[in-house]
Amino acid sequence: MRKRFLLSLSLALALVALCAISYAETKPATMTHQYRCQDRNQSLYFVVYETDGKLSNGQMYVENMQVANLTVEQAGSDVIKAKVNGNSANVAFQLFKSGKIMVANYQTNNRVEVCKASYAYK
């Protein structure tokens, strides 16, 4: 009787441990790319979300208030293209990992630097 109880207890503990490991492996890893202007436009910052290594969405903030949702995509090895949702113009922000933030007009091929930003990947 005691052996059966110990055997069933050890099987139950092994099953719980297996379920915990399985849950930990399937939980998606979420990271953020954070850009905060340092030199001018200091109230402007961007947060871009990455889930399991793929960019998913982003947000733009001014004076600590969210002002836009962003559609994001990789535009090079160190550049994220962030387009404001609902903006019909062919214009987007280019967020460089070096900290440079630019506004790019893809119709006229013009780019203007918005600010130098700090960059954090957390």
Secondary structure, DSSP 4 states (H G I P E B T S, - for coil): -HHHHHHHHHHHHHHHHHHHHHHHHHSPPEEEEEEEE-SS-TTEEEEEEEETTEEEEEEEEETTEEEEEEEEEE-STTEEEEEETT--SSEEEEEETTSEEEEEETTTTEEEEEEEEEEEE-
